[in-house]
C-alpha cells in the first residue's frame, strides 16, 4: 500500500505532539544567580523506546471492489400466451426447475391430440406398405414416401410438445428470484423478459487490478474481502481478465466467496485483499516515522551503547492505527517518543514505552 507524503508529514507531527505531551524531556535551565557553578556533564536525553521483534507479514494487493452474484440470468418467454399462474414472488429463494410462471395452453392440447393421431396413422401406413413391399406388391419408392410422412408427423408432434412445455417457465438453477416482470393476466410474446434469477451461493467480489499487479496473482489463490456492511470473508480467485479495460488499463478479477446463508447481496462495496508475497516486518504506530536529512522515511533506533541510529524503512502496509515497516533489524529498539530531538550517534537514556500509551 502506498502512502502519500502528506500522510507521513502528519505522522511526524503526531510524533512531535506525543513528545510534547509526554513531558519527559527537561530543559537545560541556567544555574541560580551568582557565581557560575563548576562545569558538569550534560545529562543524556531521555527517549521512550519500544522493543519489537519482526513478524511475518503478507504483502497484499488492496483494491476497492463490489459484491456480485456468481450467476445472473434473465428468463425470457419462448412462446406466447396469457399468464395464468405465478409460482414464486420476488425475493423468494427458488430451486432448479421450480415454476415461476405458467402460460395458458389455449388450443395447444387439441393440436397435440391431432398430431398424436396423425403419427399413429402414418405409422400404420408405413408398416402396411412395408409388408406389401416385402411381398413384392409395392415399390420401394412408396415405402420411402411413407417413411418420410411418418417422420414429418413425428417432428410436428415434437414441436407441439415443446411448445406446451415452454408454457411452464421454470428456474434454471437454485437462486433468488430477484425480479419478476409479469402478473396473472399479462399476455407475453417470444423474447419478453419474465424474471431475473441470481445465484448468490457462492457470491463473488469483483475488482479491477492494475496492469503492473495483475501478473502477481493467479487462479485458485486465496484472498479476502472486507465488506462495508461489516465483517470479512475469505475465498478463492476464480477469474482473471485476459483483456484490459481500454479506458483504465486494468484487469477484472473475481474472488469467489462462500455465502450459504445468502447474507452477502449484490452491489455492496468491498475492500479486496490478495496476498502476493510474504516478508518480515514490524508493526508500529505512524507517529514513530521520521525523515532523515536526505528526505528518506524511516525510524530511529537505539542500538549498541544506547546510541541513536536512523534506519530507512519500507512501508509495506498500514492504516490510521499502525504501519508495517520492512528493512529493520529482526529485533529493534524503536524510539517511539523523542525521535525528532536526537541525532545519529548521540547517546541517549532509553525509557520503556508501551505502544498505545499516551505518556
C-alpha atoms as a printed R data frame, in Angstrom:
    type eleno elety resid chain resno       x       y       z
1   ATOM     1    CA   UNK     A     1   0.000   0.000   0.000
2   ATOM     2    CA   UNK     A     2   1.476   3.362  -0.977
3   ATOM     3    CA   UNK     A     3   1.145   6.328   1.348
4   ATOM     4    CA   UNK     A     4   1.189   9.966   0.218
5   ATOM     5    CA   UNK     A     5   3.791  12.441   1.558
6   ATOM     6    CA   UNK     A     6   1.189  14.431   3.500
7   ATOM     7    CA   UNK     A     7   0.327  11.294   5.400
8   ATOM     8    CA   UNK     A     8   3.888  10.879   6.564
9   ATOM     9    CA   UNK     A     9   4.133  14.539   7.451
10  ATOM    10    CA   UNK     A    10   1.076  14.068   9.607
11  ATOM    11    CA   UNK     A    11   2.750  11.083  11.249
12  ATOM    12    CA   UNK     A    12   5.848  13.161  12.035
13  ATOM    13    CA   UNK     A    13   3.690  15.878  13.552
14  ATOM    14    CA   UNK     A    14   1.951  13.232  15.634
15  ATOM    15    CA   UNK     A    15   5.334  12.095  16.914
16  ATOM    16    CA   UNK     A    16   6.268  15.609  17.955
17  ATOM    17    CA   UNK     A    17   2.915  16.059  19.653
18  ATOM    18    CA   UNK     A    18   3.459  12.843  21.574
19  ATOM    19    CA   UNK     A    19   6.808  14.081  22.778
20  ATOM    20    CA   UNK     A    20   5.352  17.368  23.929
21  ATOM    21    CA   UNK     A    21   2.571  15.572  25.759
22  ATOM    22    CA   UNK     A    22   4.969  13.159  27.436
23  ATOM    23    CA   UNK     A    23   6.769  15.826  29.414
24  ATOM    24    CA   UNK     A    24   9.785  13.565  29.857
25  ATOM    25    CA   UNK     A    25  12.351  15.937  28.428
26  ATOM    26    CA   UNK     A    26  13.592  18.605  30.829
27  ATOM    27    CA   UNK     A    27  15.020  21.887  29.585
28  ATOM    28    CA   UNK     A    28  18.593  22.738  30.370
29  ATOM    29    CA   UNK     A    29  17.963  25.667  32.765
30  ATOM    30    CA   UNK     A    30  20.634  28.048  33.824
31  ATOM    31    CA   UNK     A    31  22.066  27.811  37.324
32  ATOM    32    CA   UNK     A    32  20.996  30.157  40.113
33  ATOM    33    CA   UNK     A    33  22.168  33.752  40.084
34  ATOM    34    CA   UNK     A    34  25.567  34.307  41.401
35  ATOM    35    CA   UNK     A    35  28.865  32.651  40.798
36  ATOM    36    CA   UNK     A    36  28.928  30.250  37.878
37  ATOM    37    CA   UNK     A    37  28.839  26.624  39.048
38  ATOM    38    CA   UNK     A    38  31.576  24.226  38.178
39  ATOM    39    CA   UNK     A    39  31.110  22.645  34.736
40  ATOM    40    CA   UNK     A    40  29.028  19.426  34.861
41  ATOM    41    CA   UNK     A    41  28.443  16.676  32.314
42  ATOM    42    CA   UNK     A    42  25.318  17.243  30.224
43  ATOM    43    CA   UNK     A    43  22.596  14.738  31.145
44  ATOM    44    CA   UNK     A    44  21.628  12.217  28.483
45  ATOM    45    CA   UNK     A    45  18.423  12.965  26.638
46  ATOM    46    CA   UNK     A    46  15.624  10.655  27.642
47  ATOM    47    CA   UNK     A    47  13.667   8.925  24.923
48  ATOM    48    CA   UNK     A    48  10.806   6.473  25.062
49  ATOM    49    CA   UNK     A    49  11.663   3.161  23.418
50  ATOM    50    CA   UNK     A    50   9.583   0.165  22.395
51  ATOM    51    CA   UNK     A    51  11.337  -3.125  21.735
52  ATOM    52    CA   UNK     A    52   9.805  -5.159  18.920
53  ATOM    53    CA   UNK     A    53  10.532  -8.366  17.053
54  ATOM    54    CA   UNK     A    54   9.731  -8.674  13.366
55  ATOM    55    CA   UNK     A    55   6.694 -10.746  12.410
56  ATOM    56    CA   UNK     A    56   5.692 -12.479   9.210
57  ATOM    57    CA   UNK     A    57   3.556 -10.090   7.165
58  ATOM    58    CA   UNK     A    58   1.940 -10.837   3.819
59  ATOM    59    CA   UNK     A    59   2.408  -8.281   1.067
60  ATOM    60    CA   UNK     A    60  -1.043  -7.663  -0.375
61  ATOM    61    CA   UNK     A    61  -2.666  -6.045  -3.345
62  ATOM    62    CA   UNK     A    62  -5.508  -3.995  -1.867
63  ATOM    63    CA   UNK     A    63  -8.202  -2.601  -4.170
64  ATOM    64    CA   UNK     A    64 -11.791  -1.454  -3.898
65  ATOM    65    CA   UNK     A    65 -14.442  -3.663  -5.454
66  ATOM    66    CA   UNK     A    66 -18.030  -4.758  -5.032
67  ATOM    67    CA   UNK     A    67 -20.003  -7.906  -4.443
68  ATOM    68    CA   UNK     A    68 -21.952  -9.649  -7.191
69  ATOM    69    CA   UNK     A    69 -23.896 -12.807  -7.862
70  ATOM    70    CA   UNK     A    70 -21.901 -15.699  -9.258
71  ATOM    71    CA   UNK     A    71 -24.622 -16.154 -11.900
72  ATOM    72    CA   UNK     A    72 -27.463 -13.981 -13.142
73  ATOM    73    CA   UNK     A    73 -29.965 -14.971 -15.804
74  ATOM    74    CA   UNK     A    74 -32.856 -13.146 -17.450
75  ATOM    75    CA   UNK     A    75 -35.531 -15.745 -18.196
76  ATOM    76    CA   UNK     A    76 -37.401 -14.893 -21.387
77  ATOM    77    CA   UNK     A    77 -40.607 -16.306 -22.807
78  ATOM    78    CA   UNK     A    78 -40.047 -18.804 -25.619
79  ATOM    79    CA   UNK     A    79 -43.679 -18.919 -26.679
80  ATOM    80    CA   UNK     A    80 -46.709 -16.671 -26.463
81  ATOM    81    CA   UNK     A    81 -49.719 -16.781 -24.207
82  ATOM    82    CA   UNK     A    82 -51.533 -15.302 -21.233
83  ATOM    83    CA   UNK     A    83 -50.088 -15.710 -17.742
84  ATOM    84    CA   UNK     A    84 -52.488 -17.845 -15.720
85  ATOM    85    CA   UNK     A    85 -50.339 -18.815 -12.724
86  ATOM    86    CA   UNK     A    86 -47.441 -17.355 -10.682
87  ATOM    87    CA   UNK     A    87 -45.148 -19.823  -8.953
88  ATOM    88    CA   UNK     A    88 -42.806 -17.552  -6.937
89  ATOM    89    CA   UNK     A    89 -42.702 -13.992  -5.656
90  ATOM    90    CA   UNK     A    90 -39.851 -11.520  -5.976
91  ATOM    91    CA   UNK     A    91 -37.093 -12.086  -3.452
92  ATOM    92    CA   UNK     A    92 -38.056 -15.729  -2.933
93  ATOM    93    CA   UNK     A    93 -35.486 -18.489  -2.978
94  ATOM    94    CA   UNK     A    94 -36.187 -20.895  -5.798
95  ATOM    95    CA   UNK     A    95 -34.931 -24.356  -6.653
96  ATOM    96    CA   UNK     A    96 -33.839 -25.526 -10.069
97  ATOM    97    CA   UNK     A    97 -36.955 -26.466 -12.059
98  ATOM    98    CA   UNK     A    98 -39.362 -24.626  -9.762
99  ATOM    99    CA   UNK     A    99 -42.299 -22.993 -11.541
100 ATOM   100    CA   UNK     A   100 -42.039 -19.207 -11.859
101 ATOM   101    CA   UNK     A   101 -44.947 -18.531 -14.218
102 ATOM   102    CA   UNK     A   102 -47.365 -20.553 -16.338
103 ATOM   103    CA   UNK     A   103 -48.980 -19.559 -19.634
104 ATOM   104    CA   UNK     A   104 -52.350 -20.713 -20.937
105 ATOM   105    CA   UNK     A   105 -52.115 -23.697 -23.285
106 ATOM   106    CA   UNK     A   106 -55.129 -22.447 -25.314
107 ATOM   107    CA   UNK     A   107 -55.598 -24.793 -28.314
108 ATOM   108    CA   UNK     A   108 -52.238 -26.495 -27.834
109 ATOM   109    CA   UNK     A   109 -53.820 -29.561 -26.214
110 ATOM   110    CA   UNK     A   110 -56.131 -30.033 -29.216
111 ATOM   111    CA   UNK     A   111 -53.234 -29.658 -31.617
112 ATOM   112    CA   UNK     A   112 -51.272 -32.161 -29.567
113 ATOM   113    CA   UNK     A   113 -54.018 -34.776 -29.830
114 ATOM   114    CA   UNK     A   114 -54.308 -34.125 -33.561
115 ATOM   115    CA   UNK     A   115 -50.569 -34.586 -34.018
116 ATOM   116    CA   UNK     A   116 -50.603 -37.797 -31.980
117 ATOM   117    CA   UNK     A   117 -53.390 -39.188 -34.156
118 ATOM   118    CA   UNK     A   118 -51.529 -38.278 -37.326
119 ATOM   119    CA   UNK     A   119 -48.418 -40.080 -36.074
120 ATOM   120    CA   UNK     A   120 -50.457 -43.219 -35.404
121 ATOM   121    CA   UNK     A   121 -51.962 -43.045 -38.900
122 ATOM   122    CA   UNK     A   122 -48.589 -42.510 -40.581
123 ATOM   123    CA   UNK     A   123 -47.157 -45.384 -38.534
124 ATOM   124    CA   UNK     A   124 -49.884 -47.750 -39.783
125 ATOM   125    CA   UNK     A   125 -49.418 -46.581 -43.387
126 ATOM   126    CA   UNK     A   126 -45.688 -47.196 -43.171
127 ATOM   127    CA   UNK     A   127 -45.947 -50.653 -41.577
128 ATOM   128    CA   UNK     A   128 -48.663 -51.762 -44.010
129 ATOM   129    CA   UNK     A   129 -46.726 -50.570 -47.009
130 ATOM   130    CA   UNK     A   130 -43.598 -52.240 -45.713
131 ATOM   131    CA   UNK     A   131 -45.361 -55.612 -45.528
132 ATOM   132    CA   UNK     A   132 -46.690 -55.195 -49.077
133 ATOM   133    CA   UNK     A   133 -43.242 -54.262 -50.312
134 ATOM   134    CA   UNK     A   134 -41.743 -57.395 -48.738
135 ATOM   135    CA   UNK     A   135 -44.266 -59.467 -50.766
136 ATOM   136    CA   UNK     A   136 -43.497 -57.512 -53.911
137 ATOM   137    CA   UNK     A   137 -46.822 -55.691 -54.123
138 ATOM   138    CA   UNK     A   138 -45.491 -52.139 -53.507
139 ATOM   139    CA   UNK     A   139 -42.416 -50.428 -54.933
140 ATOM   140    CA   UNK     A   140 -39.600 -49.171 -52.657
141 ATOM   141    CA   UNK     A   141 -40.348 -45.586 -53.651
142 ATOM   142    CA   UNK     A   142 -43.740 -45.747 -51.946
143 ATOM   143    CA   UNK     A   143 -42.110 -47.132 -48.795
144 ATOM   144    CA   UNK     A   144 -39.688 -44.209 -48.742
145 ATOM   145    CA   UNK     A   145 -42.549 -41.755 -49.105
146 ATOM   146    CA   UNK     A   146 -44.442 -43.425 -46.233
147 ATOM   147    CA   UNK     A   147 -41.348 -43.265 -44.031
148 ATOM   148    CA   UNK     A   148 -40.882 -39.555 -44.807
149 ATOM   149    CA   UNK     A   149 -44.539 -38.843 -43.972
150 ATOM   150    CA   UNK     A   150 -44.144 -40.668 -40.664
151 ATOM   151    CA   UNK     A   151 -41.013 -38.686 -39.723
152 ATOM   152    CA   UNK     A   152 -42.729 -35.412 -40.609
153 ATOM   153    CA   UNK     A   153 -45.679 -36.289 -38.377
154 ATOM   154    CA   UNK     A   154 -43.308 -37.140 -35.503
155 ATOM   155    CA   UNK     A   155 -41.455 -33.826 -35.955
156 ATOM   156    CA   UNK     A   156 -44.716 -31.882 -35.824
157 ATOM   157    CA   UNK     A   157 -45.692 -33.734 -32.642
158 ATOM   158    CA   UNK     A   158 -42.327 -32.908 -31.059
159 ATOM   159    CA   UNK     A   159 -42.760 -29.206 -31.870
160 ATOM   160    CA   UNK     A   160 -46.186 -29.102 -30.268
161 ATOM   161    CA   UNK     A   161 -44.922 -30.959 -27.161
162 ATOM   162    CA   UNK     A   162 -42.042 -28.481 -26.854
163 ATOM   163    CA   UNK     A   163 -44.413 -25.531 -27.253
164 ATOM   164    CA   UNK     A   164 -46.579 -26.894 -24.440
165 ATOM   165    CA   UNK     A   165 -43.517 -27.436 -22.271
166 ATOM   166    CA   UNK     A   166 -42.494 -23.808 -22.805
167 ATOM   167    CA   UNK     A   167 -45.753 -22.560 -21.330
168 ATOM   168    CA   UNK     A   168 -44.278 -23.502 -17.942
169 ATOM   169    CA   UNK     A   169 -41.419 -21.117 -17.154
170 ATOM   170    CA   UNK     A   170 -39.094 -22.607 -14.552
171 ATOM   171    CA   UNK     A   171 -35.958 -21.599 -12.640
172 ATOM   172    CA   UNK     A   172 -32.750 -22.667 -14.441
173 ATOM   173    CA   UNK     A   173 -30.808 -23.152 -11.174
174 ATOM   174    CA   UNK     A   174 -31.068 -22.692  -7.416
175 ATOM   175    CA   UNK     A   175 -31.074 -19.000  -6.565
176 ATOM   176    CA   UNK     A   176 -33.113 -15.935  -5.687
177 ATOM   177    CA   UNK     A   177 -35.935 -14.574  -7.842
178 ATOM   178    CA   UNK     A   178 -34.639 -11.019  -7.970
179 ATOM   179    CA   UNK     A   179 -37.172  -9.591 -10.429
180 ATOM   180    CA   UNK     A   180 -40.463 -10.797 -11.919
181 ATOM   181    CA   UNK     A   181 -41.931  -8.575 -14.599
182 ATOM   182    CA   UNK     A   182 -45.276 -10.327 -15.227
183 ATOM   183    CA   UNK     A   183 -48.500 -10.831 -13.310
184 ATOM   184    CA   UNK     A   184 -51.546 -13.015 -13.815
185 ATOM   185    CA   UNK     A   185 -53.452 -11.823 -16.849
186 ATOM   186    CA   UNK     A   186 -50.447 -10.401 -18.730
187 ATOM   187    CA   UNK     A   187 -50.071 -11.531 -22.325
188 ATOM   188    CA   UNK     A   188 -46.482 -12.245 -23.315
189 ATOM   189    CA   UNK     A   189 -44.755 -12.908 -26.603
190 ATOM   190    CA   UNK     A   190 -41.495 -14.604 -27.537
191 ATOM   191    CA   UNK     A   191 -38.460 -12.823 -26.076
192 ATOM   192    CA   UNK     A   192 -40.286 -10.938 -23.313
193 ATOM   193    CA   UNK     A   193 -38.355 -10.970 -20.006
194 ATOM   194    CA   UNK     A   194 -40.342 -12.922 -17.434
195 ATOM   195    CA   UNK     A   195 -37.953 -12.866 -14.454
196 ATOM   196    CA   UNK     A   196 -34.349 -12.496 -13.304
197 ATOM   197    CA   UNK     A   197 -32.786 -15.219 -11.175
198 ATOM   198    CA   UNK     A   198 -29.471 -14.658  -9.372
199 ATOM   199    CA   UNK     A   199 -27.187 -17.217  -7.774
200 ATOM   200    CA   UNK     A   200 -25.616 -15.829  -4.575
201 ATOM   201    CA   UNK     A   201 -24.219 -19.100  -3.259
202 ATOM   202    CA   UNK     A   202 -21.368 -18.609  -3.746
203 ATOM   203    CA   UNK     A   203 -21.068 -14.852  -4.111
204 ATOM   204    CA   UNK     A   204 -18.325 -13.006  -5.950
205 ATOM   205    CA   UNK     A   205 -16.215  -9.961  -5.107
206 ATOM   206    CA   UNK     A   206 -15.194  -8.154  -8.296
207 ATOM   207    CA   UNK     A   207 -12.420  -5.575  -8.642
208 ATOM   208    CA   UNK     A   208 -10.087  -4.046 -11.213
209 ATOM   209    CA   UNK     A   209  -6.354  -4.758 -10.845
210 ATOM   210    CA   UNK     A   210  -3.673  -2.572 -12.406
211 ATOM   211    CA   UNK     A   211  -1.565  -3.861 -15.274
212 ATOM   212    CA   UNK     A   212   1.511  -3.763 -13.014
213 ATOM   213    CA   UNK     A   213  -0.078  -6.037 -10.427
214 ATOM   214    CA   UNK     A   214  -2.166  -8.471 -12.477
215 ATOM   215    CA   UNK     A   215   0.865 -10.666 -13.182
216 ATOM   216    CA   UNK     A   216   1.344 -11.286  -9.451
217 ATOM   217    CA   UNK     A   217  -1.946 -13.117  -8.899
218 ATOM   218    CA   UNK     A   218  -3.150 -16.499 -10.149
219 ATOM   219    CA   UNK     A   219  -6.309 -18.532 -10.458
220 ATOM   220    CA   UNK     A   220  -7.008 -20.534  -7.304
221 ATOM   221    CA   UNK     A   221  -5.078 -18.348  -4.876
222 ATOM   222    CA   UNK     A   222  -6.660 -17.416  -1.562
223 ATOM   223    CA   UNK     A   223  -7.829 -13.880  -0.900
224 ATOM   224    CA   UNK     A   224 -10.126 -11.977   1.435
225 ATOM   225    CA   UNK     A   225 -12.606  -9.136   1.303
226 ATOM   226    CA   UNK     A   226 -13.745  -6.668   3.941
227 ATOM   227    CA   UNK     A   227 -17.355  -5.633   3.371
228 ATOM   228    CA   UNK     A   228 -18.611  -2.118   4.026
229 ATOM   229    CA   UNK     A   229 -21.567  -3.711   5.823
230 ATOM   230    CA   UNK     A   230 -19.145  -5.234   8.340
231 ATOM   231    CA   UNK     A   231 -17.154  -8.420   8.592
232 ATOM   232    CA   UNK     A   232 -14.655 -10.130   6.339
233 ATOM   233    CA   UNK     A   233 -14.891 -13.175   4.095
234 ATOM   234    CA   UNK     A   234 -12.263 -15.410   2.552
235 ATOM   235    CA   UNK     A   235 -12.393 -17.039  -0.829
236 ATOM   236    CA   UNK     A   236 -10.511 -18.094  -3.924
237 ATOM   237    CA   UNK     A   237  -9.667 -16.246  -7.129
238 ATOM   238    CA   UNK     A   238 -11.818 -17.794  -9.862
239 ATOM   239    CA   UNK     A   239 -11.239 -15.397 -12.752
240 ATOM   240    CA   UNK     A   240  -8.548 -13.037 -14.035
241 ATOM   241    CA   UNK     A   241  -9.347 -10.997 -17.122
242 ATOM   242    CA   UNK     A   242  -7.240 -11.699 -20.197
243 ATOM   243    CA   UNK     A   243  -8.001  -8.307 -21.779
244 ATOM   244    CA   UNK     A   244  -7.674  -4.965 -20.014
245 ATOM   245    CA   UNK     A   245 -10.282  -2.247 -19.877
246 ATOM   246    CA   UNK     A   246  -9.432   0.120 -22.736
247 ATOM   247    CA   UNK     A   247 -10.084   3.238 -20.649
248 ATOM   248    CA   UNK     A   248  -8.364   2.322 -17.363
249 ATOM   249    CA   UNK     A   249  -5.822  -0.325 -18.454
250 ATOM   250    CA   UNK     A   250  -6.977  -2.500 -15.574
251 ATOM   251    CA   UNK     A   251  -7.979  -6.154 -15.463
252 ATOM   252    CA   UNK     A   252 -11.090  -7.648 -13.901
253 ATOM   253    CA   UNK     A   253 -10.540 -10.089 -11.049
254 ATOM   254    CA   UNK     A   254 -13.211 -12.164  -9.297
255 ATOM   255    CA   UNK     A   255 -12.901 -13.672  -5.821
256 ATOM   256    CA   UNK     A   256 -15.445 -16.418  -5.139
257 ATOM   257    CA   UNK     A   257 -16.584 -16.472  -1.502
258 ATOM   258    CA   UNK     A   258 -18.949 -18.849   0.340
259 ATOM   259    CA   UNK     A   259 -22.413 -17.443   1.025
260 ATOM   260    CA   UNK     A   260 -24.558 -20.336   2.271
261 ATOM   261    CA   UNK     A   261 -26.975 -18.135   4.205
262 ATOM   262    CA   UNK     A   262 -27.334 -15.545   1.446
263 ATOM   263    CA   UNK     A   263 -26.294 -12.635   3.651
264 ATOM   264    CA   UNK     A   264 -23.948 -11.240   1.023
265 ATOM   265    CA   UNK     A   265 -26.045  -9.404  -1.542
266 ATOM   266    CA   UNK     A   266 -25.048  -7.906  -4.853
267 ATOM   267    CA   UNK     A   267 -23.615  -4.408  -5.122
268 ATOM   268    CA   UNK     A   268 -22.008  -3.985  -1.678
269 ATOM   269    CA   UNK     A   269 -18.695  -2.103  -1.581
270 ATOM   270    CA   UNK     A   270 -15.803  -4.322  -0.518
271 ATOM   271    CA   UNK     A   271 -12.065  -3.990   0.018
272 ATOM   272    CA   UNK     A   272 -10.380  -6.868  -1.801
273 ATOM   273    CA   UNK     A   273  -7.067  -8.133  -0.417
274 ATOM   274    CA   UNK     A   274  -4.882 -10.511  -2.420
275 ATOM   275    CA   UNK     A   275  -1.613 -11.650  -0.796
276 ATOM   276    CA   UNK     A   276   1.192 -11.910  -3.350
277 ATOM   277    CA   UNK     A   277   4.250 -12.447  -1.132
278 ATOM   278    CA   UNK     A   278   5.372 -12.592   2.493
279 ATOM   279    CA   UNK     A   279   8.051 -10.620   4.262
280 ATOM   280    CA   UNK     A   280   9.324  -9.823   7.742
281 ATOM   281    CA   UNK     A   281   8.047  -6.548   9.200
282 ATOM   282    CA   UNK     A   282   7.423  -4.581  12.377
283 ATOM   283    CA   UNK     A   283   4.024  -3.158  13.331
284 ATOM   284    CA   UNK     A   284   4.332   0.353  14.762
285 ATOM   285    CA   UNK     A   285   2.186   3.445  15.306
286 ATOM   286    CA   UNK     A   286   2.537   6.004  12.486
287 ATOM   287    CA   UNK     A   287   3.911   8.559  14.950
288 ATOM   288    CA   UNK     A   288   7.307   6.796  15.017
289 ATOM   289    CA   UNK     A   289   8.006   7.710  11.393
290 ATOM   290    CA   UNK     A   290  10.520  10.445  10.726
291 ATOM   291    CA   UNK     A   291  12.685  11.804   7.916
292 ATOM   292    CA   UNK     A   292  16.459  12.000   7.660
293 ATOM   293    CA   UNK     A   293  18.457  14.850   6.090
294 ATOM   294    CA   UNK     A   294  18.037  13.239   2.666
295 ATOM   295    CA   UNK     A   295  14.249  13.102   2.999
296 ATOM   296    CA   UNK     A   296  14.088   9.341   3.434
297 ATOM   297    CA   UNK     A   297  11.303   7.842   5.511
298 ATOM   298    CA   UNK     A   298  12.390   5.714   8.420
299 ATOM   299    CA   UNK     A   299  12.671   5.327  12.165
300 ATOM   300    CA   UNK     A   300  15.299   5.989  14.764
301 ATOM   301    CA   UNK     A   301  16.533   3.059  16.812
302 ATOM   302    CA   UNK     A   302  18.581   2.761  19.966
303 ATOM   303    CA   UNK     A   303  21.474   0.464  19.109
304 ATOM   304    CA   UNK     A   304  24.660  -0.642  20.849
305 ATOM   305    CA   UNK     A   305  25.901   1.596  23.700
306 ATOM   306    CA   UNK     A   306  22.470   3.300  23.738
307 ATOM   307    CA   UNK     A   307  23.328   5.287  20.633
308 ATOM   308    CA   UNK     A   308  20.818   6.588  18.127
309 ATOM   309    CA   UNK     A   309  20.807   5.276  14.559
310 ATOM   310    CA   UNK     A   310  18.458   6.178  11.720
311 ATOM   311    CA   UNK     A   311  17.205   3.258   9.629
312 ATOM   312    CA   UNK     A   312  15.406   3.838   6.328
313 ATOM   313    CA   UNK     A   313  12.244   1.720   6.263
314 ATOM   314    CA   UNK     A   314   9.930   0.346   3.629
315 ATOM   315    CA   UNK     A   315   6.244   0.923   4.322
316 ATOM   316    CA   UNK     A   316   4.612  -2.395   3.431
317 ATOM   317    CA   UNK     A   317   1.088  -1.693   4.634
318 ATOM   318    CA   UNK     A   318  -0.737   0.479   7.110
319 ATOM   319    CA   UNK     A   319  -3.794   2.329   8.264
320 ATOM   320    CA   UNK     A   320  -4.624   5.094  10.723
321 ATOM   321    CA   UNK     A   321  -3.573   2.994  13.725
322 ATOM   322    CA   UNK     A   322  -0.355   1.288  12.634
323 ATOM   323    CA   UNK     A   323   2.123   0.819   9.832
324 ATOM   324    CA   UNK     A   324   4.061  -2.277   8.840
325 ATOM   325    CA   UNK     A   325   7.721  -1.454   8.218
326 ATOM   326    CA   UNK     A   326  10.283  -3.587   6.448
327 ATOM   327    CA   UNK     A   327  14.038  -3.210   6.277
328 ATOM   328    CA   UNK     A   328  14.681  -3.038  10.033
329 ATOM   329    CA   UNK     A   329  16.736  -5.467  12.162
330 ATOM   330    CA   UNK     A   330  14.799  -8.507  13.353
331 ATOM   331    CA   UNK     A   331  14.801  -7.189  16.917
332 ATOM   332    CA   UNK     A   332  14.716  -3.417  17.163
333 ATOM   333    CA   UNK     A   333  14.501  -0.834  19.929
334 ATOM   334    CA   UNK     A   334  12.445   1.849  18.222
335 ATOM   335    CA   UNK     A   335  12.325   5.381  19.607
336 ATOM   336    CA   UNK     A   336   8.594   5.997  19.952
337 ATOM   337    CA   UNK     A   337   8.767   9.427  21.638
338 ATOM   338    CA   UNK     A   338  11.529  11.987  21.231
339 ATOM   339    CA   UNK     A   339  12.979  10.863  17.905
340 ATOM   340    CA   UNK     A   340  12.942  14.390  16.497
341 ATOM   341    CA   UNK     A   341  15.232  15.718  19.243
342 ATOM   342    CA   UNK     A   342  18.107  13.293  18.937
343 ATOM   343    CA   UNK     A   343  20.518  12.615  16.107
344 ATOM   344    CA   UNK     A   344  22.603   9.784  14.730
345 ATOM   345    CA   UNK     A   345  25.404   8.709  17.017
346 ATOM   346    CA   UNK     A   346  24.054  10.528  20.063
347 ATOM   347    CA   UNK     A   347  23.916   8.578  23.301
348 ATOM   348    CA   UNK     A   348  20.517   8.647  24.999
349 ATOM   349    CA   UNK     A   349  18.794   7.415  28.127
350 ATOM   350    CA   UNK     A   350  16.147   4.977  26.816
351 ATOM   351    CA   UNK     A   351  12.960   4.607  28.836
352 ATOM   352    CA   UNK     A   352  10.436   1.805  28.251
353 ATOM   353    CA   UNK     A   353   7.318   2.722  26.328
354 ATOM   354    CA   UNK     A   354   4.165   0.689  25.805
355 ATOM   355    CA   UNK     A   355   2.627   1.001  22.344
356 ATOM   356    CA   UNK     A   356  -0.734   2.674  22.724
357 ATOM   357    CA   UNK     A   357   0.156   4.611  25.880
358 ATOM   358    CA   UNK     A   358  -0.148   8.415  25.918
359 ATOM   359    CA   UNK     A   359   2.854   9.237  28.064
